[in-house]
Every structure is written in C-alpha cells, then in structure tokens.
Amino acid sequence: MPDFLYNGKAYYNPVEFAMDRLGGTWKMPILWRLKDRVHRYSELKKSIAHISDKMLITQLRELEADGFIRREVFAVVPPKTEYSITDKGRLAIPIVETIRNFGIQLMALEGIDIDDYK
C-alpha cells in the first residue's frame, strides 16, 4: 500500500490515519457521550472520570479541528459553551461501539465485572 501525506505527516495505511484522528484514551469516550445529545463543557468533565481540564480541552480542540464535533459559544454571563457531534463524527460511532463491545468481551474473559458497562 502506498504511503501518503496529510497535513505534512506521512501515513502508511488507512488504519494509522484513522487512529491518529480517533485514537488515544479520551477521543472515543467524548464522541460516545456526544452521540445522543449536546453537552456543555462541565457536563463532559463530570461524566469522564480522571480526565484533566487540560486534556479535555486539548481533545475537544483536536476533535473540532478534525471536524468530528462542533463547538458553539453563547455570549451570556457566565459564558456557555456547548459541544455536539457532526455528521462526520457520527460516522465514527459504529466503530466506537464495536471497539467498546470488544473491550467488554475482553473484560468478561479476564473475569472483570462488566455490569456497569452493559
């Protein structure tokens, strides 16, 4: 398979390209939460255990820059920011769901309690 360049970075296959956009610890959980409804920043922060403000902001900015989510800022006091999934982001949801289900299966095989994930 031929190499290709995108935004100055060389990629060797489509999986690498996709994982560069959605891989890591936090991007898929963010998209999963946005699949059903709009969330404010504070709602996302509360719903994702162990994520720091810096990391959440970084991941949201990357997802927005890649076109997976939309950020809307309302000029009110105090400031209000809402995040929603885009059509491009919705394309990733079946993949996220498949990976999530596979993770649950692996957890069950290893004897990890999966009741909270069903």
ROVOGU-871520 format. One record per atom (N, C-alpha, C): residue number from 1; residue in three letters; atom name; y negated, z, x negated. Coordinates in pm, whole numbers, plus 50000, padded with zeros to 5 digits. Example, Ala and Ser with C-alpha at 12.3 -4.5 7.8 and 13.67 -1.06 7.14 Angstrom:
// ROVOGU-871520
seq_type_atom_yy_zz_xx
1_ALA_N_50569_50780_48681
1_ALA_CA_50450_50780_48770
1_ALA_C_50330_50780_48680
2_SER_N_50225_50708_48715
2_SER_CA_50106_50714_48633
2_SER_C_49997_50787_48710
END
This chain:
// ROVOGU-871520
seq_type_atom_yy_zz_xx
1_MET_N_50117_50000_49915
1_MET_CA_50000_50000_50000
1_MET_C_49876_50000_49910
2_PRO_N_49778_49919_49940
2_PRO_CA_49660_49910_49854
2_PRO_C_49570_50033_49867
3_ASP_N_49502_50064_49757
3_ASP_CA_49401_50168_49759
3_ASP_C_49279_50116_49833
4_PHE_N_49197_50208_49883
4_PHE_CA_49072_50167_49945
4_PHE_C_48966_50273_49919
5_LEU_N_48841_50230_49925
5_LEU_CA_48728_50319_49906
5_LEU_C_48659_50344_50039
6_TYR_N_48615_50468_50059
6_TYR_CA_48536_50503_50175
6_TYR_C_48435_50608_50131
7_ASN_N_48309_50580_50151
7_ASN_CA_48201_50670_50109
7_ASN_C_48216_50711_49962
8_GLY_N_48255_50616_49879
8_GLY_CA_48264_50641_49736
8_GLY_C_48387_50715_49690
9_LYS_N_48480_50742_49778
9_LYS_CA_48603_50812_49742
9_LYS_C_48722_50719_49759
10_ALA_N_48812_50721_49661
10_ALA_CA_48932_50638_49667
10_ALA_C_49040_50710_49748
11_TYR_N_49105_50635_49834
11_TYR_CA_49217_50685_49913
11_TYR_C_49337_50596_49884
12_TYR_N_49456_50656_49891
12_TYR_CA_49578_50584_49857
12_TYR_C_49664_50551_49977
13_ASN_N_49635_50617_50092
13_ASN_CA_49711_50586_50213
13_ASN_C_49639_50645_50335
14_PRO_N_49675_50600_50453
14_PRO_CA_49607_50646_50576
14_PRO_C_49626_50795_50604
15_VAL_N_49740_50852_50563
15_VAL_CA_49762_50995_50587
15_VAL_C_49662_51077_50506
16_GLU_N_49644_51039_50381
16_GLU_CA_49546_51108_50296
16_GLU_C_49406_51099_50358
17_PHE_N_49372_50982_50408
17_PHE_CA_49241_50960_50470
17_PHE_C_49223_51050_50592
18_ALA_N_49325_51055_50678
18_ALA_CA_49317_51138_50799
18_ALA_C_49312_51287_50763
19_MET_N_49393_51329_50668
19_MET_CA_49396_51471_50631
19_MET_C_49266_51513_50563
20_ASP_N_49199_51422_50497
20_ASP_CA_49069_51453_50439
20_ASP_C_48967_51481_50549
21_ARG_N_48984_51420_50663
21_ARG_CA_48893_51439_50775
21_ARG_C_48928_51564_50856
22_LEU_N_49058_51592_50873
22_LEU_CA_49101_51698_50965
22_LEU_C_49181_51811_50900
23_GLY_N_49215_51795_50773
23_GLY_CA_49298_51894_50706
23_GLY_C_49225_52024_50678
24_GLY_N_49297_52117_50624
24_GLY_CA_49241_52248_50593
24_GLY_C_49277_52349_50701
25_THR_N_49226_52468_50684
25_THR_CA_49262_52579_50771
25_THR_C_49190_52577_50904
26_TRP_N_49068_52525_50909
26_TRP_CA_48982_52551_51025
26_TRP_C_48950_52433_51115
27_LYS_N_48955_52311_51068
27_LYS_CA_48908_52198_51150
27_LYS_C_48993_52177_51275
28_MET_N_49123_52182_51260
28_MET_CA_49208_52162_51378
28_MET_C_49192_52275_51480
29_PRO_N_49187_52402_51437
29_PRO_CA_49162_52507_51536
29_PRO_C_49027_52493_51608
30_ILE_N_48926_52444_51538
30_ILE_CA_48796_52420_51602
30_ILE_C_48810_52312_51708
31_LEU_N_48872_52199_51672
31_LEU_CA_48891_52091_51769
31_LEU_C_48975_52139_51888
32_TRP_N_49077_52219_51861
32_TRP_CA_49165_52269_51968
32_TRP_C_49084_52349_52070
33_ARG_N_48991_52430_52022
33_ARG_CA_48909_52510_52112
33_ARG_C_48810_52425_52191
34_LEU_N_48765_52317_52132
34_LEU_CA_48665_52232_52198
34_LEU_C_48727_52129_52292
35_LYS_N_48858_52116_52292
35_LYS_CA_48923_52011_52372
35_LYS_C_48902_52027_52521
36_ASP_N_48887_52152_52567
36_ASP_CA_48877_52176_52711
36_ASP_C_48736_52207_52761
37_ARG_N_48650_52254_52671
37_ARG_CA_48515_52288_52717
37_ARG_C_48418_52300_52600
38_VAL_N_48292_52301_52634
38_VAL_CA_48184_52319_52537
38_VAL_C_48181_52466_52495
39_HIS_N_48154_52489_52367
39_HIS_CA_48142_52625_52316
39_HIS_C_48009_52643_52244
40_ARG_N_47954_52759_52258
40_ARG_CA_47841_52798_52174
40_ARG_C_47896_52846_52040
41_TYR_N_47808_52846_51939
41_TYR_CA_47849_52889_51806
41_TYR_C_47915_53027_51811
42_SER_N_47852_53121_51879
42_SER_CA_47903_53258_51883
42_SER_C_48041_53266_51949
43_GLU_N_48066_53180_52048
43_GLU_CA_48198_53178_52112
43_GLU_C_48305_53129_52015
44_LEU_N_48272_53025_51939
44_LEU_CA_48366_52976_51839
44_LEU_C_48394_53084_51735
45_LYS_N_48290_53147_51688
45_LYS_CA_48305_53251_51586
45_LYS_C_48396_53363_51635
46_LYS_N_48376_53408_51757
46_LYS_CA_48458_53515_51812
46_LYS_C_48603_53474_51833
47_SER_N_48624_53346_51865
47_SER_CA_48759_53301_51900
47_SER_C_48845_53265_51779
48_ILE_N_48783_53254_51661
48_ILE_CA_48858_53216_51541
48_ILE_C_48856_53336_51445
49_ALA_N_48965_53410_51447
49_ALA_CA_48973_53529_51361
49_ALA_C_48967_53490_51213
50_HIS_N_48900_53570_51136
50_HIS_CA_48897_53562_50990
50_HIS_C_48809_53450_50933
51_ILE_N_48741_53372_51014
51_ILE_CA_48654_53268_50960
51_ILE_C_48515_53328_50933
52_SER_N_48460_53296_50817
52_SER_CA_48327_53346_50784
52_SER_C_48222_53255_50847
53_ASP_N_48100_53307_50858
53_ASP_CA_47991_53224_50911
53_ASP_C_47971_53100_50825
54_LYS_N_47973_53118_50694
54_LYS_CA_47952_53004_50603
54_LYS_C_48059_52897_50624
55_MET_N_48184_52939_50635
55_MET_CA_48292_52842_50652
55_MET_C_48284_52774_50788
56_LEU_N_48253_52848_50894
56_LEU_CA_48241_52788_51026
56_LEU_C_48128_52685_51027
57_ILE_N_48016_52720_50971
57_ILE_CA_47903_52627_50966
57_ILE_C_47940_52502_50887
58_THR_N_48006_52520_50773
58_THR_CA_48047_52406_50689
58_THR_C_48143_52315_50766
59_GLN_N_48243_52373_50830
59_GLN_CA_48342_52293_50902
59_GLN_C_48281_52221_51022
60_LEU_N_48192_52289_51093
60_LEU_CA_48124_52225_51206
60_LEU_C_48039_52109_51158
61_ARG_N_47969_52126_51049
61_ARG_CA_47886_52017_50995
61_ARG_C_47971_51897_50954
62_GLU_N_48085_51924_50890
62_GLU_CA_48173_51814_50849
62_GLU_C_48233_51742_50970
63_LEU_N_48277_51817_51068
63_LEU_CA_48331_51755_51189
63_LEU_C_48224_51673_51261
64_GLU_N_48102_51722_51262
64_GLU_CA_47992_51648_51324
64_GLU_C_47960_51521_51244
65_ALA_N_47954_51534_51113
65_ALA_CA_47924_51418_51028
65_ALA_C_48030_51310_51041
66_ASP_N_48155_51351_51061
66_ASP_CA_48265_51255_51077
66_ASP_C_48279_51205_51220
67_GLY_N_48196_51255_51311
67_GLY_CA_48195_51205_51448
67_GLY_C_48298_51265_51541
68_PHE_N_48361_51377_51501
68_PHE_CA_48463_51439_51585
68_PHE_C_48404_51534_51689
69_ILE_N_48287_51591_51658
69_ILE_CA_48222_51681_51752
69_ILE_C_48074_51644_51764
70_ARG_N_48013_51695_51869
70_ARG_CA_47870_51674_51895
70_ARG_C_47804_51811_51896
71_ARG_N_47688_51818_51836
71_ARG_CA_47609_51942_51832
71_ARG_C_47483_51920_51912
72_GLU_N_47456_52009_52007
72_GLU_CA_47335_51998_52087
72_GLU_C_47257_52128_52075
73_VAL_N_47130_52115_52034
73_VAL_CA_47043_52231_52016
73_VAL_C_46943_52234_52131
74_PHE_N_46929_52350_52193
74_PHE_CA_46835_52367_52302
74_PHE_C_46716_52448_52252
75_ALA_N_46597_52400_52281
75_ALA_CA_46474_52465_52237
75_ALA_C_46437_52579_52331
76_VAL_N_46510_52687_52320
76_VAL_CA_46484_52806_52401
76_VAL_C_46480_52926_52306
77_VAL_N_46432_53038_52359
77_VAL_CA_46429_53160_52279
77_VAL_C_46526_53258_52343
78_PRO_N_46626_53306_52271
78_PRO_CA_46665_53267_52136
78_PRO_C_46728_53127_52135
79_PRO_N_46731_53063_52018
79_PRO_CA_46787_52928_52009
79_PRO_C_46932_52923_52057
80_LYS_N_46966_52814_52121
80_LYS_CA_47101_52796_52175
80_LYS_C_47158_52666_52120
81_THR_N_47277_52673_52063
81_THR_CA_47345_52556_52010
81_THR_C_47483_52547_52074
82_GLU_N_47516_52428_52123
82_GLU_CA_47646_52405_52184
82_GLU_C_47720_52294_52110
83_TYR_N_47851_52309_52103
83_TYR_CA_47937_52211_52038
83_TYR_C_48037_52158_52140
84_SER_N_48057_52026_52136
84_SER_CA_48154_51963_52225
84_SER_C_48230_51856_52147
85_ILE_N_48346_51822_52199
85_ILE_CA_48429_51721_52134
85_ILE_C_48383_51582_52177
86_THR_N_48394_51486_52087
86_THR_CA_48360_51347_52117
86_THR_C_48487_51270_52151
87_ASP_N_48470_51146_52192
87_ASP_CA_48587_51061_52218
87_ASP_C_48671_51046_52092
88_LYS_N_48607_51032_51979
88_LYS_CA_48680_51023_51852
88_LYS_C_48757_51152_51827
89_GLY_N_48698_51265_51855
89_GLY_CA_48766_51393_51840
89_GLY_C_48886_51406_51931
90_ARG_N_48873_51353_52052
90_ARG_CA_48985_51357_52148
90_ARG_C_49106_51279_52097
91_LEU_N_49081_51176_52016
91_LEU_CA_49193_51100_51958
91_LEU_C_49280_51188_51868
92_ALA_N_49222_51292_51811
92_ALA_CA_49296_51380_51720
92_ALA_C_49376_51486_51793
93_ILE_N_49347_51514_51919
93_ILE_CA_49412_51624_51990
93_ILE_C_49564_51609_51999
94_PRO_N_49619_51491_52029
94_PRO_CA_49766_51482_52030
94_PRO_C_49828_51515_51893
95_ILE_N_49759_51480_51786
95_ILE_CA_49809_51512_51652
95_ILE_C_49804_51662_51628
96_VAL_N_49692_51724_51665
96_VAL_CA_49677_51868_51651
96_VAL_C_49786_51939_51732
97_GLU_N_49809_51892_51853
97_GLU_CA_49911_51953_51939
97_GLU_C_50050_51940_51878
98_THR_N_50080_51825_51822
98_THR_CA_50210_51805_51758
98_THR_C_50228_51898_51638
99_ILE_N_50126_51908_51556
99_ILE_CA_50133_51997_51439
99_ILE_C_50145_52142_51484
100_ARG_N_50070_52180_51588
100_ARG_CA_50076_52315_51643
100_ARG_C_50217_52347_51692
101_ASN_N_50275_52257_51770
101_ASN_CA_50410_52278_51823
101_ASN_C_50513_52286_51711
102_PHE_N_50497_52205_51609
102_PHE_CA_50587_52210_51493
102_PHE_C_50574_52345_51423
103_GLY_N_50451_52393_51408
103_GLY_CA_50428_52523_51347
103_GLY_C_50495_52635_51425
104_ILE_N_50486_52628_51559
104_ILE_CA_50551_52728_51644
104_ILE_C_50703_52723_51626
105_GLN_N_50759_52603_51619
105_GLN_CA_50903_52589_51596
105_GLN_C_50944_52648_51462
106_LEU_N_50866_52620_51358
106_LEU_CA_50896_52676_51225
106_LEU_C_50887_52828_51226
107_MET_N_50786_52881_51294
107_MET_CA_50772_53027_51304
107_MET_C_50896_53087_51371
108_ALA_N_50942_53026_51481
108_ALA_CA_51060_53076_51552
108_ALA_C_51183_53072_51462
109_LEU_N_51199_52964_51387
109_LEU_CA_51313_52952_51296
109_LEU_C_51311_53060_51188
110_GLU_N_51191_53102_51150
110_GLU_CA_51179_53206_51047
110_GLU_C_51177_53347_51106
111_GLY_N_51195_53358_51238
111_GLY_CA_51201_53489_51301
111_GLY_C_51065_53552_51328
112_ILE_N_50960_53472_51327
112_ILE_CA_50826_53522_51353
112_ILE_C_50804_53520_51504
113_ASP_N_50744_53628_51556
113_ASP_CA_50718_53638_51700
113_ASP_C_50619_53530_51742
114_ILE_N_50658_53449_51840
114_ILE_CA_50574_53338_51884
114_ILE_C_50519_53357_52025
115_ASP_N_50539_53475_52083
115_ASP_CA_50496_53500_52221
115_ASP_C_50348_53472_52243
116_ASP_N_50264_53505_52147
116_ASP_CA_50120_53482_52161
116_ASP_C_50080_53336_52152
117_TYR_N_50171_53248_52112
117_TYR_CA_50138_53107_52089
117_TYR_C_50195_53014_52193
118_LYS_N_50265_53068_52292
118_LYS_CA_50323_52982_52395
118_LYS_C_50221_52946_52499
END
